[in-house]
Amino acid sequence: MTNRPDTRPRVPYFSSGPCTKRPGWTLDALSDAALGRSHRSPLGKGKLQEAIDLTRRILRVPADYRIGIVPGSDTGAVEMAMWTMLGPKPVEVAAWEAFGAEWVTDALKELKISPVVHQTPYGVLPDLSKIDTKRSDVIFTWNGTAAGVKVPNGDWIAADREGLTICDATSAAFAQPLAWDKLDVVTFSWQKVMGGEAAHGILILSPRAVARIESHTPAWPVPKVFRLAKGGKLIEGIFKGDTINTPSMLAVEDYLDTLRWAESIGGLDALHARADANAGVIHEWVARTPWITHLAVDPATYSNTGICLVIADPDVLAKGDAAVAAVAKDIVGSLEREGVAYDIAAYRDAPAGLRIWCGGTVERADLEALTPWLDWAFAEAKAKLARAA
């Protein structure tokens, strides 16, 4: 039996969304929020514009790309792009986990555009070379949140493409390098890598995406919250802090706080380094631990944010899927009861296992303290399974 560890993570929050707050965060960070004020007042619009400006500066978004704050989190941002831009070109969708599959559903069943679908099981990245990035509009996630699988780079996207690339980057932005020259639409939500409060999404458009919006009239009705054009012209105010609907100024203040923190520690390079170091703790632990393995098959595709793991112990596997699920559930439950780790169960539609968030707001020392507890919890769960046999 594995000994019960003595050291606990100082911050036990390893959820993959909403993610843990930045180090040192307290409610005092929100004391300057524009509460009770209109988001269209000079104060409110100033804060929204500051959020856009800081996003551009920290993410190194090209100067000619628009950045807008939109409703509906990352999901809303992706759907805005799909509803307003798709139609003129063939469409191809890459999906290897739950969120990519949602964009397949939207394209097939809602927009009825019959896309070419490149879909693979959880843990396996599709063959990106088979996607026609030259002639088609392409929809994909940069980092598959529910599978722990990322695209390694943007080399597979044609530089002389005729279509648009629509990239759901919600678990990649601020943690993984994004190939801006290959991306026309980039979306993410505040509550992912930066640990901001949920509700709002960010929609980033290249000049090519703007040109599509202004030249294309969708064949289907576009709800108000998805509308990006009026009279054949982009609604520029959306990209200057004039949001489509009323945002939470409390959530805006929280996003501003985490952006300022990111800038204070060294910006994007520091955020990437933190996520890489954090992920390294888990990758190294998995490499030396026989009972667990990555859901991702190819190490080149391992995520450095939401790392998804599955049980590999042969004794447990021999007992079947129900036993594997029971052991994973026991591990999660034990660590929650101990106050050691919260919300580390695999995504509900993914294979049974664990999902541990390693983005930049997590402290490496907390992950180092977590791994002995994972070993302890597995030993306890396996022993319980043996007693029940």
N, C-alpha and C positions, 0 to 999 in steps of 0.2 A: 504494500500500500504506500502511495506517495505521501510524504509528510506534508502536513498543513503548513503553508508558507507563513512567514512572520510579517513580511512587508506587503502593504497594500498600495495600490495606485492612489496617489493623492487626489486625483480627479478621475472618477470611475465612469466617465461618460464616453462611450465608444460607438454611439449610434451613427449610422450612415445618413442621417437626415431626419430631423434637424441635427446638425453636428454640434459638438461641444463648443462653448464660447471660447474666445481667445484667452490666453493666459492672463490672469489678474482681473478679469472682467467682474464688475459689480453693477448693480442697478444705478449707481452714481454716474456711470458712463452715459446714461440717458437723460441726465438732468437738464440738458440744453435743448431737449426735443421741442419742436414747435407745436405743443399740445394746445388744443382749443383755437388754433389758428387755421385759416384757410390754406390749403396747399397751393392756391393761386395768389396768395399774398406775396409781397416781395420776400418776406422771410421764408415762406414755404417753398416758393420757386427757387430761391437761392440755395436751399439745402438740397433740393432735387438736382439742380445743376451741379452742385459740388459733388454729389454722388456720381454723376455722369463723368465729370472731369477727373475725379480720383480713379474711377474705373479705367478710364482711358490711360492715365499716366501709369498706374501700377501694372495693368495687363499689356501695356505697350501696343495698344490698338492703333492702327494707322490713322493718320490725321484726317483722311478723306472717308473714313468709315463712320456711319452714324451709330450712336448708342442711345437706346430708349429704355425707359422704365415702364413695364407693362403689367397688366393684371394676370392672375392665374399661375404665378410661379413659372418654372421652366416649361411645364406642360403648356401653359397658355402661350408662351413665347414661340414654341415650336409650331403649335397649331395656327397661330397668326401667320407664320411664314407659309405653311402649307395651304391654308385657305386663300391667301391673297396672291401667291406667286405661282402655284402649280397650274399646269394646263398646256402651255405652248410647246413643251418639250416632252419626250418620253421620260418616265420616272423610274428610278431604281432605288430600292430600299435595302439596306443591310441591317440585319437583326440577329443578335445572338443571346438575347435575354429579354426580360419582360418589357422594358421601356422601348427598345427598338421594335418589339412586336406591336406595341401600341400604335406606332407610326405606320406599320403595315396595315393594321386594322382601319385606321383613318383613311388611308389611301384607297384601300379596297372597298370598304363597306360604306364609308361616309361620302367621300369624294368620287368614288367609282371610276378611278382613272386606270385601273388594271396595271399596276406597276410590275416591273420585274423584281422579284423578291429573292434576295440572297440570305437565306436563314439557316442557321446552324444551331446545334444544341448548346446549352449553357456550358461555358468553358472553352468553346472553340470559336475562334475568329473566322468569319467567311474568307474565302479566297478573294481578296480585294482586287487582284489583277483581272478578275472576270467582270468587274463592274465597268460599264462604259462611261467613264467620267468625261470623255471627250464630247459626247453628243447628248447625254441625258442629264436631267436634274437628279441629284443624288442626295438621299437622306440617310444619315447615320449618326450613331452616338460615338463620341470620341472615347469615352470610358464607360463601359457597360456596368452600371452601378450594381446590378443584381447578380453579375457573374464574375466580377473582378478581372475583366478582360478589357484591355485598351487597344486602340490602334497604335502601333509603334511610332508612326510618323505620318506625314502627308505626302510622301514620295509617290504614292499610288494614284494621286489625283493629277489629272492632266493640267499642265500649266496653260495650254491653249484651249481650255474647255469652252464649249459653246453653251452648256447648261449651267445651272447653279448648284453649289454644294450647300446643303442645309445641315448644320452640325449641332446636335444636342451635346453641349460640352459641360453639363451641369456638375459632373464629378471630376472634371479635368481642369477647368478654369482655375487659375491660381496655384495649381499643383503640377501640371504637365505642360510642356511647350506646345503651343498651338501654332500651326503653320498658316499665319494670317493670309499669305499670298495665295493659298489654296482654298480659302474658306469665304463664302459669300454671305452666309447667315450663321451666326453663332449665338447660342442661347445658354443661359444658366440661371440658377436661382440663388438668392442670398443665403439660404439656410443650408447650403451644401458646404463647399470647401471652406468658406470663411466663417461659418457658424453664425451668420446673421439670423434675425427673426424671419419666419416664413411669411408668405403671401404674395410677394412680388417677383417678377422675372426681369431679366435683362435680355434685350433683343439688339444684336449688333448686325448692321447691314453694310455690305460693300457697295461701292458705286454700281456694280453690275446688278446687285439685288435691287437697288433703288430704280435703276433703269427698267427692270422687269415690272416692278410695281406700277410705274408710270406709263408703261406701254401695254399692259395686259389687263383686261377686264375678266374676272373669273366667271365661269359658266354657272356657278351656284351662288345662292344667297350668302352674304358675308355679314355675320352679326356685328353690332356696333363695336364690341370690345375687341374685334379682330381687324377693324378697318384701319388701314395705314395710308389710304389715299382719298382725296376728295377732288372731284373735277379733273381727274387725270394727273394730279400732282401729289407727291408725297406730303403728308401732313407733318411739316417740319417741326411744329411745336412739340410733338411727342418726343423729339430728340433734343429738346431744350428744356425739359422739366415740366412741360405742360401735359400731364398724364391724361390718358383716355378717361379714367374714372378716378375716384378719390383714393389716394394711397394712405396707408397708415404712417403718419409722421413719426410715430414711435419706432416702427420698423425701419424707416428711413434713417433715423438717428442711430439706430443700432448698426446698420450697414456702414454708415459714416465712421462710427467708432472702430469697427474692425478694419476698414480701409486705412484709417489713420494709424492703427497699430501695425498693419502690414508695412506701411511706409516707414514707420519708426524703426523696424527691425532690419531694413535693407531692401524692401520691396520684393519684386518677383523672384529674384535669384534666391533670396533668403527663404521665401515660401516654398520654392521648389526643393531647396536643400533640406528644409525641415520635413517635408513629406517623404523625400527619399530616405532620410535617416530613420524616420519612424517606420516606414515600410521595411527597411532593412532589418529592424528588430524582429519583425514577424517572419520575414523570409528566412532569416538565419535560424530562428527557432523551429520553423517547419522543416528545414533541411536536416536538423539533428533529432527530430521527434518522429518516431515511426508510426504513431497512431493517427496522425493528421497529414493532410496534403492539400495542395492548391486545387480549387475547382478549375482554374485556368490550366490548359494543357501545355501551352508553349511559354517558357519563361520570358521570351521577348515581349509577350503580351500581358505580363503581370501588372496589375494596377498598383499604384503607390498611394491610393486613397482608400477605397473600399475593398479590402482584401477578403475574398471569399474562400472558405476552407471546407473540406469535407472529411468525414471519418475514413481512415485507411486501415484501421486495426483489423487483421484477418479474422479474429474471433468474433468481433461484432458483425463484420460483413457477412460472415457465414450464417448468421441468424436471420438475415433478410432485411428488407427495407424498413419494416416496422421497427425492428430493433435499432437500426441506425438512427431513425428519426427520434426514437425514445431516448437514446444516449445523447444526441444533440440537444434535445429539449431539457434533459436533466442538467447538462453542463450550463446552459443558459440560466435555468432556474436556480441552480446552486449559487452561481456567482452573483445573481441579483439579490438573493436572500442574504448573502454575505456582504453586500454593498461594495463588491469588488469591480463589477462590470455590468452596465445596463445596456439593454437593447442590442445584443450581439447575435441574435438569431439570424439565420439566413432569410433573405427576402421570401415572402409567403409563397410565391410561385416557383422559386428556385429549388434545386435539390437540397435535401435536409443537410444542415451544417451550421457553420458560424460565419459571421461577417463582421470584421473588425475595422473600424475607421482609423486611418493613419494620416489624415490631412494635417496641414500646418498648424492648426489650432491645438492639436494634441501635443503633449509633452513626451519626449522619448522616454524619460524615466518612468512614466506611468505605464507605458507598454512593456518596459523591462520588468516592472513589478507584476504585470498581468500574466506573463507567460508561465511562471511557476504555478499560479492559481489555475490556469487552464489544464495543466498536467494533473493537478490535484483533483479538479472537478471531473476530469475524464476517468481517473482511477476510481473515484467514488461511483460514477455512473456505471462503469463496467462491472464493478462488484455488485451493484444493485441488480443489474441485468442477470448476472450469474445466479444470484439468490432466487430470482424469480423463475429460473428455468426448471 
